[in-house]
Amino acid sequence: MGVTLEQSETQNLLRLQEAVGIGCASEFKELLALALGSGREVRISVEGVTDLDVAAVQLLWAAERKAKGAGVSFSYVDAPPEAVLASLSEAGLQHLIFPVNVL
C-alpha cells in the first residue's frame, strides 16, 4: 500500500510511498480523516513517492483545507522526488499541494 499512518501523543505522520492514487484512495482518505480528527499536528512525508495521481492530489488539497479550517497544523516533512514534481508541474498542480517554501 502507498500510505501508512504513525501516531504519537503530539502528531500524526502520514508516509506516502511508491504510487499513491485511486487504488488506495479510500484507505488514504480514512487515514487522513483519522489524523485530522485527532486534533494533533498532521505531517506528510512524500520522500518515497514515485507517483501521485489526481485522486491523491485532491485528497491532500482537501485535507490541508480542512486542517486550516479546524486550526490543526498541516505540513510536509520533505519535498517529493523531482520526477513527481515534474509530473505535477506538467499538470499545473505542483503549487496546489506543495507550497513554494517546501520546494
Contacts in CASP RR format, 6 or more apart in sequence:
PFRMAT RR
TARGET T0000
AUTHOR 0000-0000-0000
METHOD contacts of the structure
MODEL  1
MGVTLEQSETQNLLRLQEAVGIGCASEFKELLALALGSGREVRISVEGVT
DLDVAAVQLLWAAERKAKGAGVSFSYVDAPPEAVLASLSEAGLQHLIFPV
NVL
1 17 0 8 1.000
1 24 0 8 1.000
1 27 0 8 1.000
2 16 0 8 1.000
2 17 0 8 1.000
2 18 0 8 1.000
2 19 0 8 1.000
2 20 0 8 1.000
2 24 0 8 1.000
2 28 0 8 1.000
3 14 0 8 1.000
3 15 0 8 1.000
3 16 0 8 1.000
3 17 0 8 1.000
3 20 0 8 1.000
3 24 0 8 1.000
3 27 0 8 1.000
3 28 0 8 1.000
3 31 0 8 1.000
4 14 0 8 1.000
4 15 0 8 1.000
4 17 0 8 1.000
4 31 0 8 1.000
5 12 0 8 1.000
5 13 0 8 1.000
5 14 0 8 1.000
5 15 0 8 1.000
5 31 0 8 1.000
5 34 0 8 1.000
5 35 0 8 1.000
6 12 0 8 1.000
6 13 0 8 1.000
6 14 0 8 1.000
6 15 0 8 1.000
7 13 0 8 1.000
7 35 0 8 1.000
7 38 0 8 1.000
7 40 0 8 1.000
8 40 0 8 1.000
9 40 0 8 1.000
10 40 0 8 1.000
10 41 0 8 1.000
11 40 0 8 1.000
11 41 0 8 1.000
11 42 0 8 1.000
11 43 0 8 1.000
12 34 0 8 1.000
12 35 0 8 1.000
12 38 0 8 1.000
12 40 0 8 1.000
12 41 0 8 1.000
12 42 0 8 1.000
12 43 0 8 1.000
13 43 0 8 1.000
13 44 0 8 1.000
13 45 0 8 1.000
13 77 0 8 1.000
14 31 0 8 1.000
14 32 0 8 1.000
14 35 0 8 1.000
14 42 0 8 1.000
14 43 0 8 1.000
14 44 0 8 1.000
14 45 0 8 1.000
15 45 0 8 1.000
15 48 0 8 1.000
16 44 0 8 1.000
16 45 0 8 1.000
16 46 0 8 1.000
16 48 0 8 1.000
16 49 0 8 1.000
16 52 0 8 1.000
16 56 0 8 1.000
17 48 0 8 1.000
17 49 0 8 1.000
18 48 0 8 1.000
18 49 0 8 1.000
18 50 0 8 1.000
18 51 0 8 1.000
19 49 0 8 1.000
19 50 0 8 1.000
19 51 0 8 1.000
19 53 0 8 1.000
20 28 0 8 1.000
20 49 0 8 1.000
20 51 0 8 1.000
20 52 0 8 1.000
20 53 0 8 1.000
20 56 0 8 1.000
21 28 0 8 1.000
21 51 0 8 1.000
21 52 0 8 1.000
21 53 0 8 1.000
21 55 0 8 1.000
21 56 0 8 1.000
22 53 0 8 1.000
22 55 0 8 1.000
23 55 0 8 1.000
25 55 0 8 1.000
25 56 0 8 1.000
25 59 0 8 1.000
28 56 0 8 1.000
28 59 0 8 1.000
29 59 0 8 1.000
32 42 0 8 1.000
32 59 0 8 1.000
32 63 0 8 1.000
35 42 0 8 1.000
36 42 0 8 1.000
36 63 0 8 1.000
36 66 0 8 1.000
36 67 0 8 1.000
36 70 0 8 1.000
36 72 0 8 1.000
37 70 0 8 1.000
37 72 0 8 1.000
39 70 0 8 1.000
39 72 0 8 1.000
40 72 0 8 1.000
41 72 0 8 1.000
41 73 0 8 1.000
41 74 0 8 1.000
41 75 0 8 1.000
42 63 0 8 1.000
42 67 0 8 1.000
42 72 0 8 1.000
42 73 0 8 1.000
42 74 0 8 1.000
42 75 0 8 1.000
43 74 0 8 1.000
43 75 0 8 1.000
43 76 0 8 1.000
43 77 0 8 1.000
44 60 0 8 1.000
44 74 0 8 1.000
44 75 0 8 1.000
44 76 0 8 1.000
44 77 0 8 1.000
45 76 0 8 1.000
45 77 0 8 1.000
45 78 0 8 1.000
46 52 0 8 1.000
46 76 0 8 1.000
46 77 0 8 1.000
46 78 0 8 1.000
46 79 0 8 1.000
46 80 0 8 1.000
46 84 0 8 1.000
47 77 0 8 1.000
47 78 0 8 1.000
47 80 0 8 1.000
47 81 0 8 1.000
48 80 0 8 1.000
48 81 0 8 1.000
49 80 0 8 1.000
49 81 0 8 1.000
49 84 0 8 1.000
50 81 0 8 1.000
50 83 0 8 1.000
50 84 0 8 1.000
51 84 0 8 1.000
51 87 0 8 1.000
52 60 0 8 1.000
52 80 0 8 1.000
52 84 0 8 1.000
52 87 0 8 1.000
52 88 0 8 1.000
54 91 0 8 1.000
54 93 0 8 1.000
57 88 0 8 1.000
57 93 0 8 1.000
57 96 0 8 1.000
57 97 0 8 1.000
60 97 0 8 1.000
61 96 0 8 1.000
61 97 0 8 1.000
63 74 0 8 1.000
64 74 0 8 1.000
64 97 0 8 1.000
67 73 0 8 1.000
67 74 0 8 1.000
68 74 0 8 1.000
76 98 0 8 1.000
76 99 0 8 1.000
76 102 0 8 1.000
78 102 0 8 1.000
79 85 0 8 1.000
79 98 0 8 1.000
79 102 0 8 1.000
79 103 0 8 1.000
80 88 0 8 1.000
80 98 0 8 1.000
85 94 0 8 1.000
85 98 0 8 1.000
85 103 0 8 1.000
88 94 0 8 1.000
88 96 0 8 1.000
88 97 0 8 1.000
88 98 0 8 1.000
94 103 0 8 1.000
END
